[in-house]
């Protein structure tokens, strides 16, 4: 019985010894790990401090590090955006874009205006809606400045063939090929010279320039020569005659005449005096027929 008691006491003693040894070992190990971690962090801090001091003293190194950091941040941002967007297409819609469109329904025009708009659209291979807006504007502005709207449209046809983005070698721009740099003051009322490529603005500025040329030169043909820049030389290469011929066609179209869109634009024929014809009495002389008289529809259109 005494041997069993002694054995049990010895076992308990071993257990206490093992527990004490375990506690000592764990305490020493934890303390050692703490010291190692503390020293490692201190060493890492010193290393980082050394790197910072080195980079601060060398601008090229600092810029390289900053560039690498920026690239990394941008790559992370792009990856995040792509992950968020997925396969969703961007919305390119703009409901207010219709306000920038220069177009009118031909059905809203008078009969003469609609006839001119459709003829010009077929002749110059452009859409009838934007041409209708220009025809409507030509009638409105023409009435304001006392210019025949068909003359305004004829200038546009000869100058740019209704291309609102046309530009000549000398810098004339837009529908009526206005010299923007020379007439930049006229575009100030429309927000600046870039308005030269707005069709309606270019038309209005071109009409101002044309009106000034006609008033300064004293006649339509001389004004057209001044408009094209040949006022001093007097030789316009047939420009004035071509514009007047185009105007003559448009006036006939506005009056209801059926003119082929392939009709050649030629100056109106002038009547030749009869050769060696006997003089006729004044009462029997044929009455002159005006070739430039506006059709009744023109007057209606100007009041429209």
QUISULBEL-V193841 format. One record per backbone hydrogen bond with DSSP energy under -1.0 kcal/mol. NH is the residue of the N-H (numbers start at 1). CO is the residue of the C=O. E is the energy in kcal/mol with one decimal. If there is no record, write none. Layout:
NH/CO/E
NH/CO/E
This chain:
5/1/-1.8
6/2/-2.2
7/3/-2.2
8/4/-2.3
9/5/-2.2
10/6/-2.5
11/7/-2.3
12/8/-2.3
13/9/-2.1
14/10/-2.2
15/11/-2.4
16/12/-2.4
17/13/-2.3
18/14/-2.8
19/15/-2.6
20/16/-2.6
21/17/-2.7
22/18/-2.7
23/19/-2.4
24/20/-2.5
25/21/-2.7
26/22/-2.8
27/23/-2.6
28/24/-2.8
29/25/-3.0
30/26/-2.8
31/27/-2.4
32/28/-2.4
33/29/-2.7
34/30/-2.5
35/31/-2.3
36/32/-2.8
37/33/-3.0
38/34/-2.6
39/35/-2.8
40/36/-2.7
41/37/-2.7
42/38/-2.3
43/39/-2.6
44/40/-2.7
45/41/-2.6
46/42/-2.4
47/43/-2.3
48/44/-2.7
49/45/-2.5
50/46/-2.3
51/47/-2.3
52/48/-2.7
53/49/-2.6
54/50/-2.3
55/51/-2.9
56/52/-2.6
57/53/-1.5
62/58/-2.1
63/59/-2.6
64/60/-2.0
65/61/-2.4
66/62/-2.5
67/63/-2.5
68/64/-2.3
69/65/-2.4
70/66/-2.5
71/67/-2.5
72/68/-2.2
73/69/-2.3
74/70/-2.7
75/71/-2.5
76/72/-2.2
77/73/-2.4
78/74/-2.8
79/75/-2.3
80/76/-2.0
81/77/-2.5
82/78/-2.6
83/79/-2.0
84/80/-2.1
85/81/-3.1
86/82/-2.4
88/85/-1.7
97/94/-2.2
99/96/-1.6
100/97/-1.7
103/101/-1.0
104/129/-1.6
108/105/-2.4
109/106/-1.4
114/110/-2.9
115/111/-2.0
116/112/-2.0
117/113/-2.8
118/114/-2.5
119/115/-2.0
120/116/-2.6
121/117/-2.4
122/118/-2.1
123/119/-2.4
124/120/-2.7
126/121/-1.7
131/127/-1.3
132/128/-2.5
133/129/-1.7
134/130/-1.7
135/131/-2.8
136/132/-2.6
137/133/-2.1
138/134/-2.6
139/135/-2.1
140/136/-2.1
141/137/-3.2
142/138/-2.2
143/139/-1.7
144/140/-1.4
145/141/-2.1
147/142/-2.4
151/148/-1.1
152/148/-1.5
153/149/-2.4
154/150/-1.9
155/151/-2.1
156/152/-1.9
157/153/-2.4
158/154/-2.4
159/155/-2.7
160/156/-2.5
166/163/-1.6
168/172/-2.5
171/168/-1.2
173/178/-2.7
174/166/-2.4
177/174/-1.1
178/173/-1.9
180/178/-1.4
183/179/-2.5
186/183/-1.0
190/187/-1.5
191/188/-1.4
192/187/-2.4
195/192/-1.7
196/193/-2.0
197/194/-1.6
198/195/-1.8
202/198/-2.8
203/199/-2.1
204/200/-2.2
205/201/-2.6
206/202/-2.6
207/203/-2.3
208/204/-1.9
209/205/-2.3
210/206/-2.7
211/207/-2.8
212/208/-2.3
213/209/-2.3
214/210/-2.4
215/211/-2.3
216/212/-2.4
217/213/-2.4
218/214/-2.1
223/219/-2.1
224/220/-2.3
225/221/-2.0
226/222/-2.1
227/223/-2.3
228/224/-1.9
230/225/-3.1
234/230/-2.1
242/238/-2.2
243/239/-2.5
244/240/-2.5
245/241/-2.1
246/242/-2.3
247/243/-2.5
248/244/-2.2
249/245/-1.9
250/246/-2.3
251/247/-2.5
252/248/-1.7
253/249/-2.5
254/250/-2.7
255/251/-1.5
256/253/-1.6
257/252/-2.6
263/260/-1.8
266/264/-1.1
284/281/-1.0
298/295/-1.1
299/295/-1.1
300/296/-1.8
301/297/-2.5
302/298/-2.4
303/299/-1.3
